[in-house]
Amino acid sequence: MPHRSVPHPAAPDESAGVQPADLRPFMAAFPTGVSVVTTLDGESVPHGLTCTSLASVALEPATLVVCVRAASPTLAVLLAEGHFALNLLHERARSTSDLFASGAPDRFDHVEWRLPLGAGGPHLTADAHAVADCAVVRTVGFGDHTAVFAEVRRVTVRDDPEPLLYGLRRYAPWSAAAAAPQPAAHRDLPTALRPATPDGGTRVIR
């Protein structure tokens, strides 16, 4: 039987005027939590920005990555000082997310924050349900953003997290998603195997 070659899809021809893909609609379809990155400069002036581009990298050592616009003034301070705090916002903190996304120079005058001993940056005490204090270990610049890899030195979490979610260019509360009926398989689990109901409070994990 004669051999027949199978045609392969042609590679995009940049010379033919093919436009680069717009990643924004794709990522908008991937809902995430919302965080605020905070740090202090050499004169103890706070800086911060809203960030939804973050991920865990490793458990040992505990490492995460945040991706920040390369031209961000907050990024410049973060890299100069080498540490920051990552504040995960709860579902009632939408206004704080908008505030830190606005670039307003007085943003820290409109939120409650404190700087615990050993913190990587300001903790947004009234708006965050979890905070990670981080030290920068590596950065990678790519395009218009910089990926900041950081080792997590301390984590402070509430036992009753209600994260703020963002996707499809709008916010949503975690409590609405959690109120959906659980799958039958989950309801049928023995009582001893069902997730415990949290009773509130805050704990620090070192």
Secondary structure by P-SEA (a helix, b strand, c coil): cbbbbbbcccccccccccccccaaaaaaabbbbbbbbbbccccccccccccccccccccccbbbbbbcccccaaaaaaaaaccbbbbbbcccaaaaaaaaaaccccccccbbbbbccccccccccccccbbbbbbbccccccccbbbbbbbbcbbbbbcccbbbbbcccccccaaaaaaccccccccccccccccccccbbbbbcc
